[in-house]
Amino acid sequence: MAVQFVLSYPFRMDLENNRFATVNSTTDTYKAEQVQGFLRTEKGERTMFPTFGIEDPVFNFFDAGEFLDAFNEYYTNIKIDEIDIVETSGKVTDVMVSFL
């Protein structure tokens, strides 16, 4: 796979180099940013990609199976290893995703 630099997510400036921050698309940092972006996007939010994201990005309800199915439609190069759902007082407070 050829090295490709893409805009970092969340979008930010690289003040040391006076340019937009980028990340190497072959690194774990890139993969983590893609998982994070997918989890933070509500389905239908992106007009050009209406099925991108999850139904409830604030985790009032989180369905790991739905996440995996939707994520795998967009990312064939990122393999999800494990999903841990953290609950506090019966509510989902965090979703931890491990990838390969």
C-alpha positions as CSV (number, residue, x, y, z in Angstrom):
1,M,0.0,0.0,0.0
2,A,1.4,3.4,-1.0
3,V,1.8,6.0,1.7
4,Q,-0.8,8.7,1.4
5,F,-1.3,11.6,3.7
6,V,-4.9,12.7,4.4
7,L,-6.5,15.5,6.4
8,S,-6.5,14.7,10.1
9,Y,-9.8,14.2,12.0
10,P,-10.9,16.2,13.8
11,F,-9.8,19.0,11.4
12,R,-7.1,21.1,12.8
13,M,-4.1,23.3,11.9
14,D,-0.4,22.2,12.1
15,L,0.9,25.5,13.5
16,E,4.5,24.4,13.4
17,N,4.4,24.0,9.6
18,N,1.6,26.5,8.9
19,R,-0.7,24.0,7.1
20,F,-3.6,21.7,7.7
21,A,-2.7,18.7,9.9
22,T,-2.4,15.5,8.0
23,V,-1.9,11.8,9.0
24,N,-0.3,8.9,7.2
25,S,-3.1,6.6,6.0
26,T,-1.1,3.5,6.9
27,T,-0.9,4.3,10.6
28,D,-2.9,3.3,13.6
29,T,-3.5,7.1,14.2
30,Y,-5.4,7.2,10.9
31,K,-7.4,4.1,11.8
32,A,-8.3,5.5,15.2
33,E,-9.4,8.8,13.6
34,Q,-11.6,7.0,11.1
35,V,-13.3,4.9,13.8
36,Q,-13.8,8.0,15.9
37,G,-15.3,9.9,13.0
38,F,-17.7,7.1,12.2
39,L,-18.9,6.8,15.8
40,R,-19.4,10.6,16.1
41,T,-21.5,10.8,12.9
42,E,-25.2,10.3,12.9
43,K,-26.7,8.4,9.9
44,G,-28.1,10.9,7.4
45,E,-25.8,13.7,8.6
46,R,-23.6,13.5,5.5
47,T,-25.8,14.2,2.4
48,M,-23.4,12.5,0.0
49,F,-23.1,9.4,2.3
50,P,-26.4,9.0,4.1
51,T,-25.6,5.6,5.5
52,F,-22.3,6.7,7.0
53,G,-22.3,6.7,10.8
54,I,-24.5,5.2,13.5
55,E,-28.1,5.8,14.5
56,D,-27.3,7.3,17.9
57,P,-23.8,8.9,18.2
58,V,-24.5,10.1,21.8
59,F,-24.9,6.4,22.9
60,N,-28.4,6.6,24.4
61,F,-28.6,3.2,22.7
62,F,-25.6,1.5,21.1
63,D,-25.9,-1.6,18.9
64,A,-22.4,-3.1,18.3
65,G,-23.7,-5.3,15.5
66,E,-25.2,-2.3,13.7
67,F,-22.0,-0.4,14.1
68,L,-19.9,-3.3,12.6
69,D,-22.2,-3.8,9.7
70,A,-22.2,-0.1,8.8
71,F,-18.5,0.4,9.4
72,N,-17.5,-2.5,7.2
73,E,-19.4,-1.0,4.3
74,Y,-17.0,1.9,4.3
75,Y,-13.8,0.6,5.6
76,T,-12.5,-2.7,4.2
77,N,-8.9,-1.9,5.3
78,I,-9.7,-1.5,9.0
79,K,-10.6,-4.7,10.8
80,I,-12.4,-4.3,14.1
81,D,-11.0,-6.7,16.7
82,E,-13.2,-6.0,19.8
83,I,-15.9,-3.6,21.0
84,D,-16.2,-2.9,24.7
85,I,-19.3,-1.1,25.9
86,V,-18.9,0.8,29.2
87,E,-22.1,1.3,31.2
88,T,-22.5,3.5,34.3
89,S,-25.8,3.3,36.2
90,G,-27.3,1.3,33.3
91,K,-26.4,3.9,30.6
92,V,-23.8,3.6,27.9
93,T,-21.0,6.1,28.8
94,D,-18.3,5.0,26.4
95,V,-17.5,2.6,23.5
96,M,-14.0,1.3,23.2
97,V,-13.1,-0.1,19.8
98,S,-10.0,-2.2,19.2
99,F,-8.8,-2.6,15.6
100,L,-6.1,-4.4,13.6
